[in-house]
Amino acid sequence: MSNDPRLPVLNVIDTLADHYLKGKVQAIKLAMMSLLSGGHLLLEDIPGLGKTTLALALAHALGLSFGRIQCTSDLLPSDITGLSIYDRNENQFKFIQGPVFNNLLLADEINRAMPKTQSALLEAMEEHRVTIEGKTYRLPDP
């Protein structure tokens, strides 16, 4: 049995390449490097070539929570970060987390979102936290 620390990563790459994304080994390796380095990954390709499948498969293989945002011109920052909603039964506001609170987040068509919404996403990416109604929430690590 090998003590190679790279073995778990290589096993995930092999599993994804064999079962989910045949012929996409390079994309899988880049995605794994991005996750392991704590960075972000920008995938640009024509529709239907497996970007969403890659994100879903990676999250599943690594046991990560997955969120997806379809960016449109009417998307609000609170649609990404979450918002406080009044709970009548408890007579108080409760914070409802948005998709940015997942370990792995796919933001599709970022260029279609308005600047204020893009800014909310960039804050989350840069600072690993979001500020909502004056309160700061730390985001989970991948």
C-alpha positions as CSV (number, residue, x, y, z in Angstrom):
1,M,0.0,0.0,0.0
2,S,1.4,3.4,-1.0
3,N,1.9,6.3,1.4
4,D,1.7,8.8,-1.5
5,P,-0.3,11.9,-0.2
6,R,-1.5,12.5,-3.7
7,L,-3.3,9.2,-3.9
8,P,-6.8,10.5,-2.7
9,V,-6.6,13.3,-5.2
10,L,-5.6,11.0,-8.1
11,N,-8.4,8.6,-7.1
12,V,-11.0,11.4,-7.4
13,I,-9.6,12.5,-10.7
14,D,-9.7,8.9,-12.1
15,T,-13.2,8.3,-10.8
16,L,-14.5,11.5,-12.3
17,A,-12.7,10.9,-15.6
18,D,-14.0,7.3,-15.8
19,H,-17.6,7.7,-14.7
20,Y,-18.7,11.3,-15.3
21,L,-16.6,13.2,-17.7
22,K,-14.8,11.1,-20.3
23,G,-12.1,13.0,-22.1
24,K,-12.1,15.9,-19.6
25,V,-9.1,14.9,-17.5
26,Q,-7.4,18.4,-17.9
27,A,-10.6,20.2,-16.8
28,I,-10.9,17.8,-13.8
29,K,-7.2,18.4,-12.8
30,L,-7.6,22.2,-13.0
31,A,-10.8,22.0,-10.9
32,M,-9.0,19.9,-8.3
33,M,-6.0,22.2,-8.2
34,S,-8.4,25.2,-7.8
35,L,-10.1,23.5,-4.8
36,L,-6.9,22.3,-3.2
37,S,-5.3,25.8,-3.4
38,G,-8.4,27.5,-2.0
39,G,-8.8,29.4,-5.2
40,H,-11.5,30.0,-7.8
41,L,-12.0,28.6,-11.3
42,L,-13.4,30.3,-14.4
43,L,-14.6,27.8,-17.0
44,E,-15.5,29.2,-20.4
45,D,-16.8,26.9,-23.1
46,I,-19.7,26.5,-25.4
47,P,-23.0,25.2,-24.0
48,G,-23.4,21.5,-23.4
49,L,-19.8,20.5,-22.8
50,G,-20.0,19.5,-19.2
51,K,-19.2,22.5,-17.0
52,T,-22.2,22.0,-14.8
53,T,-21.6,18.2,-14.8
54,L,-18.0,18.8,-13.7
55,A,-19.1,21.0,-10.8
56,L,-21.8,18.5,-9.7
57,A,-19.5,15.5,-10.0
58,L,-16.7,17.2,-8.1
59,A,-19.0,18.2,-5.3
60,H,-20.5,14.7,-5.1
61,A,-17.1,12.9,-5.2
62,L,-15.7,15.1,-2.5
63,G,-18.8,15.2,-0.3
64,L,-19.3,19.0,-0.7
65,S,-22.5,20.9,-0.7
66,F,-23.4,22.3,-4.2
67,G,-25.1,25.5,-5.2
68,R,-25.9,27.0,-8.6
69,I,-26.7,30.5,-9.5
70,Q,-28.1,31.4,-13.0
71,C,-27.1,35.0,-13.3
72,T,-29.7,37.3,-15.1
73,S,-30.2,41.0,-15.3
74,D,-32.9,40.9,-12.6
75,L,-30.8,38.8,-10.1
76,L,-30.5,40.6,-6.7
77,P,-27.5,40.5,-4.3
78,S,-29.8,38.9,-1.8
79,D,-30.6,36.1,-4.2
80,I,-26.9,35.1,-3.9
81,T,-26.1,35.9,-0.3
82,G,-29.5,35.3,1.5
83,L,-31.8,37.6,3.4
84,S,-33.6,38.0,6.7
85,I,-37.3,37.1,6.8
86,Y,-39.7,37.9,9.6
87,D,-41.0,34.8,11.4
88,R,-44.4,35.6,12.9
89,N,-44.4,32.5,15.1
90,E,-41.2,33.5,16.8
91,N,-41.7,37.2,16.5
92,Q,-38.2,37.8,15.1
93,F,-36.2,37.9,11.9
94,K,-34.4,34.8,10.7
95,F,-31.5,34.7,8.3
96,I,-32.1,32.4,5.3
97,Q,-28.8,31.5,3.7
98,G,-28.3,32.0,-0.1
99,P,-26.5,29.6,-2.4
100,V,-23.2,31.3,-1.7
101,F,-23.1,29.4,1.6
102,N,-22.4,26.1,-0.2
103,N,-18.9,24.6,-0.3
104,L,-18.9,24.6,-4.1
105,L,-20.8,27.2,-6.1
106,L,-21.4,27.4,-9.8
107,A,-22.3,30.9,-11.0
108,D,-23.4,30.7,-14.6
109,E,-23.4,33.6,-17.0
110,I,-21.8,36.1,-14.5
111,N,-21.6,38.7,-17.2
112,R,-25.4,39.0,-17.3
113,A,-25.7,40.1,-13.6
114,M,-25.9,43.7,-12.7
115,P,-22.7,45.3,-11.2
116,K,-24.2,45.4,-7.6
117,T,-25.0,41.7,-7.8
118,Q,-21.5,40.9,-9.2
119,S,-20.0,42.9,-6.4
120,A,-21.8,40.7,-3.8
121,L,-20.4,37.6,-5.5
122,L,-16.9,39.1,-5.6
123,E,-17.0,40.0,-1.9
124,A,-17.8,36.4,-1.1
125,M,-15.0,35.2,-3.3
126,E,-12.4,37.6,-2.1
127,E,-13.2,37.8,1.6
128,H,-14.8,34.4,2.3
129,R,-17.7,36.2,4.0
130,V,-20.7,38.3,3.2
131,T,-22.2,41.3,4.9
132,I,-26.0,41.4,5.0
133,E,-27.9,44.2,6.8
134,G,-24.8,45.2,8.7
135,K,-24.0,41.7,10.0
136,T,-21.1,39.6,8.7
137,Y,-21.4,35.9,8.0
138,R,-18.4,33.6,7.4
139,L,-18.7,31.3,4.4
140,P,-17.9,27.6,4.7
141,D,-14.5,26.3,3.4
142,P,-14.6,24.0,0.4
